[in-house]
């Protein structure tokens, strides 16, 4: 059998392993790569039939890899894996030559349909013939060999088993299209084999063999999902006719599945094009109406937008891990291969992924929805930790060393934690851009560093953030709190972050101090009172 080569590209090793195990059953030879660069090297050295690639990859992303592979190996079919809701990226991939896309968490039926379309496309280009696989199960060796010889002559790929348990094992490890099984067998009989096979893989077709006069048993088999039945002694011409009709039905079902998928993709592309046209018309006719509340909202959206790519990747990885682990558990259970050790390891993977997602979801949900001031007693470090939980991965990705120097036994302050977190998030973003600007000057021995400190100051509490970036001139320091003022390139900033931050700290009856030296770095200090003044009653 000419196994097709599938290259799985994902930066999560567990996801690569789970996908690989699932694809090997379908007679695919799988190769693995953890990055776009590694995948491109494999494509340059070996013939790859299908590339299964995650959009979010370190370095070269999935779309860039798609473009390069289509230049390097035009016959390679590409299936893109996107995060849930990233339909725009998926359609962009289809326009650039991908044959299909699937969303995380990966559903195996959808993946199989996408792979089926890819192989169908390859057959059309290369004039290949699909080789259907048939499993014959009978506890009598003589009729088993006789049926196999007959089907081999018709160019079917045949497997054999002498009992139901071995038959289930073959079904689980190989993509079987048709099962031909005797009804009466010791242990697992044909009806139970039919039931279990259909439960494991609903698309499998089953032809049962009954003894002469066992019409009642045959009817029971048809009701349980068998496509046909044959009576002993087997007429080979009748057998081949039944098998050919079954294979024809499988082909029609596959064609229908693929055409429905193509229709869905076409509708999505047309819908997205219409949305783009409508958006452009709306953008040209709408008038901007800025208010203070809109400025606050815009600043928050800009912050969330900068974090979105990292957050989506952080969420999709554990979610996909859970889905693949659960699928693997089900398959191992169905074939009685689930050991306590494997179950324990899988549960640990799932529990860790759930805890990771819960922390991220809860934090970003509150951050995104927070609109009004809700003051409470909080630890001084709470807004710092919140900002780092959202941006910590981004800082590590950009090679920024974070140092935390917090004073001991600081009292709690009264404040709105998520708006203070927004102030710190804005300051982190500015510091990162300043350090990247200085890094571009190729200063020997320069290492990016961001220091967070807390301290008491004259009855108040001070939170400071110090970077060793490019620093600011006196003129820039004077203008930094003005709305729409920015030192960043056009399109890199709204210029609202520090003006919004100034308003938030002012609403806390505090102040912001900035100490900066050109070429050496900047320190932003937030001075906050321990308690908010009582509101006067009118």
Secondary structure in CASP SS format (residue, H / E / C, confidence):
PFRMAT SS
TARGET T0000
AUTHOR 0000-0000-0000
METHOD secondary structure of the structure
MODEL  1
X C 1.00
X C 1.00
X C 1.00
X E 1.00
X E 1.00
X E 1.00
X E 1.00
X E 1.00
X E 1.00
X C 1.00
X C 1.00
X C 1.00
X H 1.00
X H 1.00
X H 1.00
X H 1.00
X H 1.00
X H 1.00
X H 1.00
X H 1.00
X H 1.00
X H 1.00
X H 1.00
X H 1.00
X C 1.00
X C 1.00
X C 1.00
X E 1.00
X E 1.00
X E 1.00
X E 1.00
X E 1.00
X E 1.00
X C 1.00
X C 1.00
X H 1.00
X H 1.00
X H 1.00
X H 1.00
X H 1.00
X H 1.00
X H 1.00
X H 1.00
X H 1.00
X H 1.00
X C 1.00
X C 1.00
X C 1.00
X C 1.00
X E 1.00
X E 1.00
X E 1.00
X E 1.00
X E 1.00
X C 1.00
X C 1.00
X C 1.00
X C 1.00
X C 1.00
X C 1.00
X C 1.00
X H 1.00
X H 1.00
X H 1.00
X H 1.00
X H 1.00
X H 1.00
X H 1.00
X H 1.00
X H 1.00
X H 1.00
X H 1.00
X C 1.00
X C 1.00
X C 1.00
X C 1.00
X E 1.00
X E 1.00
X E 1.00
X E 1.00
X E 1.00
X E 1.00
X C 1.00
X C 1.00
X C 1.00
X C 1.00
X H 1.00
X H 1.00
X H 1.00
X H 1.00
X H 1.00
X H 1.00
X H 1.00
X H 1.00
X H 1.00
X C 1.00
X C 1.00
X C 1.00
X C 1.00
X E 1.00
X E 1.00
X E 1.00
X E 1.00
X C 1.00
X C 1.00
X C 1.00
X C 1.00
X H 1.00
X H 1.00
X H 1.00
X H 1.00
X H 1.00
X H 1.00
X H 1.00
X H 1.00
X H 1.00
X H 1.00
X H 1.00
X H 1.00
X H 1.00
X H 1.00
X H 1.00
X H 1.00
X H 1.00
X H 1.00
X H 1.00
X C 1.00
X C 1.00
X C 1.00
X C 1.00
X C 1.00
X C 1.00
X E 1.00
X E 1.00
X E 1.00
X E 1.00
X E 1.00
X C 1.00
X C 1.00
X C 1.00
X H 1.00
X H 1.00
X H 1.00
X H 1.00
X H 1.00
X H 1.00
X H 1.00
X H 1.00
X H 1.00
X H 1.00
X H 1.00
X H 1.00
X H 1.00
X C 1.00
X C 1.00
X C 1.00
X E 1.00
X E 1.00
X E 1.00
X E 1.00
X E 1.00
X C 1.00
X C 1.00
X H 1.00
X H 1.00
X H 1.00
X H 1.00
X H 1.00
X H 1.00
X H 1.00
X H 1.00
X H 1.00
X H 1.00
X C 1.00
X C 1.00
X C 1.00
X C 1.00
X E 1.00
X E 1.00
X E 1.00
X E 1.00
X E 1.00
X C 1.00
X C 1.00
X C 1.00
X C 1.00
X C 1.00
X C 1.00
X C 1.00
X H 1.00
X H 1.00
X H 1.00
X H 1.00
X H 1.00
X H 1.00
X H 1.00
X H 1.00
X H 1.00
X H 1.00
X H 1.00
X C 1.00
X C 1.00
X C 1.00
X C 1.00
X E 1.00
X E 1.00
X E 1.00
X E 1.00
X E 1.00
X E 1.00
X C 1.00
X C 1.00
X C 1.00
X C 1.00
X H 1.00
X H 1.00
X H 1.00
X H 1.00
X H 1.00
X H 1.00
X H 1.00
X H 1.00
X H 1.00
X C 1.00
X C 1.00
X C 1.00
X C 1.00
X E 1.00
X E 1.00
X E 1.00
X E 1.00
X C 1.00
X C 1.00
X C 1.00
X C 1.00
X H 1.00
X H 1.00
X H 1.00
X H 1.00
X H 1.00
X H 1.00
X H 1.00
X H 1.00
X H 1.00
X H 1.00
X H 1.00
X H 1.00
X H 1.00
X H 1.00
X H 1.00
X H 1.00
X H 1.00
X H 1.00
X H 1.00
X H 1.00
X H 1.00
X H 1.00
X H 1.00
X H 1.00
X H 1.00
X H 1.00
X H 1.00
X H 1.00
X H 1.00
X H 1.00
X H 1.00
X H 1.00
X H 1.00
X H 1.00
X H 1.00
X H 1.00
X H 1.00
X H 1.00
X H 1.00
X H 1.00
X H 1.00
X H 1.00
X H 1.00
X H 1.00
X H 1.00
X H 1.00
X H 1.00
X H 1.00
X H 1.00
X H 1.00
X C 1.00
X C 1.00
X C 1.00
X C 1.00
X C 1.00
X C 1.00
X H 1.00
X H 1.00
X H 1.00
X H 1.00
X H 1.00
X H 1.00
X H 1.00
X H 1.00
X H 1.00
X H 1.00
X H 1.00
X H 1.00
X H 1.00
X H 1.00
X H 1.00
X H 1.00
X H 1.00
X H 1.00
X H 1.00
X H 1.00
X H 1.00
X H 1.00
X H 1.00
X H 1.00
X H 1.00
X H 1.00
X H 1.00
X H 1.00
X H 1.00
X H 1.00
X H 1.00
X H 1.00
X H 1.00
X H 1.00
X H 1.00
X H 1.00
X H 1.00
X H 1.00
X H 1.00
X H 1.00
X H 1.00
X H 1.00
X H 1.00
X C 1.00
X C 1.00
X C 1.00
X C 1.00
X C 1.00
X H 1.00
X H 1.00
X H 1.00
X H 1.00
X H 1.00
X H 1.00
X H 1.00
X H 1.00
X H 1.00
X H 1.00
X H 1.00
X H 1.00
X H 1.00
X H 1.00
X H 1.00
X H 1.00
X H 1.00
X H 1.00
X H 1.00
X H 1.00
X H 1.00
X H 1.00
X H 1.00
X H 1.00
X H 1.00
X H 1.00
X H 1.00
X H 1.00
X H 1.00
X H 1.00
X C 1.00
X C 1.00
X C 1.00
X C 1.00
X C 1.00
X C 1.00
X E 1.00
X E 1.00
X E 1.00
X C 1.00
X C 1.00
X C 1.00
X H 1.00
X H 1.00
X H 1.00
X H 1.00
X H 1.00
X H 1.00
X H 1.00
X H 1.00
X H 1.00
X H 1.00
X H 1.00
X H 1.00
X H 1.00
X H 1.00
X H 1.00
X H 1.00
X C 1.00
X C 1.00
X C 1.00
X E 1.00
X E 1.00
X E 1.00
X E 1.00
X E 1.00
X E 1.00
X C 1.00
X C 1.00
X C 1.00
X C 1.00
X C 1.00
X C 1.00
X E 1.00
X E 1.00
X E 1.00
X C 1.00
X H 1.00
X H 1.00
X H 1.00
X H 1.00
X H 1.00
X H 1.00
X H 1.00
X H 1.00
X H 1.00
X H 1.00
X H 1.00
X H 1.00
X H 1.00
X H 1.00
X H 1.00
X H 1.00
X H 1.00
X H 1.00
X H 1.00
X H 1.00
X H 1.00
X H 1.00
X H 1.00
X C 1.00
X C 1.00
X C 1.00
X C 1.00
X C 1.00
X C 1.00
X C 1.00
X C 1.00
X C 1.00
X E 1.00
X E 1.00
X E 1.00
X E 1.00
X E 1.00
X E 1.00
X E 1.00
X E 1.00
X E 1.00
X C 1.00
X C 1.00
X E 1.00
X E 1.00
X E 1.00
X E 1.00
X E 1.00
X E 1.00
X E 1.00
X E 1.00
X C 1.00
X C 1.00
X C 1.00
X C 1.00
X C 1.00
X C 1.00
X H 1.00
X H 1.00
X H 1.00
X H 1.00
X H 1.00
X H 1.00
X C 1.00
X C 1.00
X C 1.00
X C 1.00
X C 1.00
X C 1.00
X C 1.00
X C 1.00
X C 1.00
X C 1.00
X C 1.00
X C 1.00
X C 1.00
X C 1.00
X C 1.00
X C 1.00
X C 1.00
X H 1.00
X H 1.00
X H 1.00
X H 1.00
X H 1.00
X H 1.00
X H 1.00
X H 1.00
X H 1.00
X H 1.00
X H 1.00
X C 1.00
X C 1.00
X C 1.00
X E 1.00
X E 1.00
X E 1.00
X E 1.00
X E 1.00
X E 1.00
X E 1.00
X C 1.00
X C 1.00
X C 1.00
X E 1.00
X E 1.00
X E 1.00
X E 1.00
X E 1.00
X E 1.00
X E 1.00
X E 1.00
X E 1.00
X C 1.00
X C 1.00
X C 1.00
X C 1.00
X C 1.00
X C 1.00
X C 1.00
X C 1.00
X C 1.00
END
